[in-house]
Amino acid sequence: MKELKKIYVEPTSRCNLSCVTCIRNAWEEPMGDMDSSVFHALLDGIASFPEVQTIAFSGLGEPLLHPDLPEMIRL
């Protein structure tokens, strides 16, 4: 059985760019930030997978726009 070694977290779907080729231009859903309660629940779930080596803050949004990103990284 394969182990879960890497988890991708999208802290925000917001972006400070307006690239014409971005898939977000086809979305009709609002942009927003991950709520801290959702992130804490995610961390609680990750605790069940001790083999996780990497949590990558990535996605279609710009992670640096999330106001709590430094705290998320610290946790």
Phi and psi in degrees as GROMACS dihedral restraints (atoms count N, CA, C in turn):
[ dihedral_restraints ]
;  ai    aj    ak    al  type     phi  dphi    fc
    3     4     5     6     1   -79.1    20    10
    4     5     6     7     1   148.7    20    10
    6     7     8     9     1   -99.2    20    10
    7     8     9    10     1   150.9    20    10
    9    10    11    12     1   -82.8    20    10
   10    11    12    13     1   110.5    20    10
   12    13    14    15     1  -111.4    20    10
   13    14    15    16     1   -21.6    20    10
   15    16    17    18     1  -138.7    20    10
   16    17    18    19     1   135.8    20    10
   18    19    20    21     1  -125.1    20    10
   19    20    21    22     1   132.5    20    10
   21    22    23    24     1  -100.3    20    10
   22    23    24    25     1   128.7    20    10
   24    25    26    27     1  -120.4    20    10
   25    26    27    28     1   128.0    20    10
   27    28    29    30     1  -103.5    20    10
   28    29    30    31     1    95.6    20    10
   30    31    32    33     1   -68.8    20    10
   31    32    33    34     1   -22.7    20    10
   33    34    35    36     1  -151.6    20    10
   34    35    36    37     1   152.0    20    10
   36    37    38    39     1  -102.5    20    10
   37    38    39    40     1     0.5    20    10
   39    40    41    42     1   -77.1    20    10
   40    41    42    43     1   153.9    20    10
   42    43    44    45     1  -146.5    20    10
   43    44    45    46     1   145.9    20    10
   45    46    47    48     1   -91.2    20    10
   46    47    48    49     1     3.2    20    10
   48    49    50    51     1  -110.6    20    10
   49    50    51    52     1   165.2    20    10
   51    52    53    54     1  -132.4    20    10
   52    53    54    55     1    59.6    20    10
   54    55    56    57     1   -68.0    20    10
   55    56    57    58     1   130.8    20    10
   57    58    59    60     1   -67.3    20    10
   58    59    60    61     1   -22.7    20    10
   60    61    62    63     1   -91.7    20    10
   61    62    63    64     1     0.4    20    10
   63    64    65    66     1   -72.5    20    10
   64    65    66    67     1   137.0    20    10
   66    67    68    69     1   -63.4    20    10
   67    68    69    70     1   -23.4    20    10
   69    70    71    72     1   -63.0    20    10
   70    71    72    73     1   -20.5    20    10
   72    73    74    75     1   -66.9    20    10
   73    74    75    76     1   -18.7    20    10
   75    76    77    78     1   -95.5    20    10
   76    77    78    79     1    -3.3    20    10
   78    79    80    81     1   -80.5    20    10
   79    80    81    82     1   150.2    20    10
   81    82    83    84     1  -118.4    20    10
   82    83    84    85     1     9.2    20    10
   84    85    86    87     1   -95.0    20    10
   85    86    87    88     1   150.7    20    10
   87    88    89    90     1   -69.9    20    10
   88    89    90    91     1   150.1    20    10
   90    91    92    93     1   -81.8    20    10
   91    92    93    94     1   151.7    20    10
   93    94    95    96     1  -174.1    20    10
   94    95    96    97     1   176.4    20    10
   96    97    98    99     1  -104.2    20    10
   97    98    99   100     1   150.6    20    10
   99   100   101   102     1   -68.4    20    10
  100   101   102   103     1   131.5    20    10
  102   103   104   105     1   -70.5    20    10
  103   104   105   106     1   145.5    20    10
  105   106   107   108     1   -62.2    20    10
  106   107   108   109     1   -31.1    20    10
  108   109   110   111     1   -67.1    20    10
  109   110   111   112     1   -34.7    20    10
  111   112   113   114     1   -67.6    20    10
  112   113   114   115     1   -42.1    20    10
  114   115   116   117     1   -64.5    20    10
  115   116   117   118     1   -41.7    20    10
  117   118   119   120     1   -65.3    20    10
  118   119   120   121     1   -37.9    20    10
  120   121   122   123     1   -63.9    20    10
  121   122   123   124     1   -39.2    20    10
  123   124   125   126     1   -61.4    20    10
  124   125   126   127     1   -45.5    20    10
  126   127   128   129     1   -61.5    20    10
  127   128   129   130     1   -39.8    20    10
  129   130   131   132     1   -61.0    20    10
  130   131   132   133     1   -40.4    20    10
  132   133   134   135     1   -68.9    20    10
  133   134   135   136     1   -37.7    20    10
  135   136   137   138     1   -63.4    20    10
  136   137   138   139     1   -30.3    20    10
  138   139   140   141     1   -57.4    20    10
  139   140   141   142     1   -22.9    20    10
  141   142   143   144     1   -77.6    20    10
  142   143   144   145     1    -5.8    20    10
  144   145   146   147     1  -122.9    20    10
  145   146   147   148     1    80.3    20    10
  147   148   149   150     1   -64.6    20    10
  148   149   150   151     1   -15.2    20    10
  150   151   152   153     1   -80.6    20    10
  151   152   153   154     1    -5.7    20    10
  153   154   155   156     1   -63.3    20    10
  154   155   156   157     1   126.5    20    10
  156   157   158   159     1  -108.3    20    10
  157   158   159   160     1   -24.8    20    10
  159   160   161   162     1  -139.5    20    10
  160   161   162   163     1   134.4    20    10
  162   163   164   165     1  -116.8    20    10
  163   164   165   166     1   114.3    20    10
  165   166   167   168     1  -100.1    20    10
  166   167   168   169     1   121.5    20    10
  168   169   170   171     1   -87.2    20    10
  169   170   171   172     1   104.9    20    10
  171   172   173   174     1  -153.8    20    10
  172   173   174   175     1  -172.6    20    10
  174   175   176   177     1   135.1    20    10
  175   176   177   178     1  -162.4    20    10
  177   178   179   180     1   -85.0    20    10
  178   179   180   181     1   -16.7    20    10
  180   181   182   183     1   -93.2    20    10
  181   182   183   184     1   172.5    20    10
  183   184   185   186     1   -94.2    20    10
  184   185   186   187     1   106.1    20    10
  186   187   188   189     1   -54.2    20    10
  187   188   189   190     1   -31.7    20    10
  189   190   191   192     1   -66.7    20    10
  190   191   192   193     1   -12.6    20    10
  192   193   194   195     1   -80.2    20    10
  193   194   195   196     1   -16.6    20    10
  195   196   197   198     1   -72.9    20    10
  196   197   198   199     1   124.5    20    10
  198   199   200   201     1   -63.9    20    10
  199   200   201   202     1   -22.3    20    10
  201   202   203   204     1  -101.9    20    10
  202   203   204   205     1    11.8    20    10
  204   205   206   207     1   -55.8    20    10
  205   206   207   208     1   -44.5    20    10
  207   208   209   210     1   -58.3    20    10
  208   209   210   211     1   -39.6    20    10
  210   211   212   213     1   -68.4    20    10
  211   212   213   214     1   -38.8    20    10
  213   214   215   216     1   -61.1    20    10
  214   215   216   217     1   -43.1    20    10
  216   217   218   219     1   -65.2    20    10
  217   218   219   220     1   -42.3    20    10
  219   220   221   222     1   -59.8    20    10
  220   221   222   223     1   -43.0    20    10
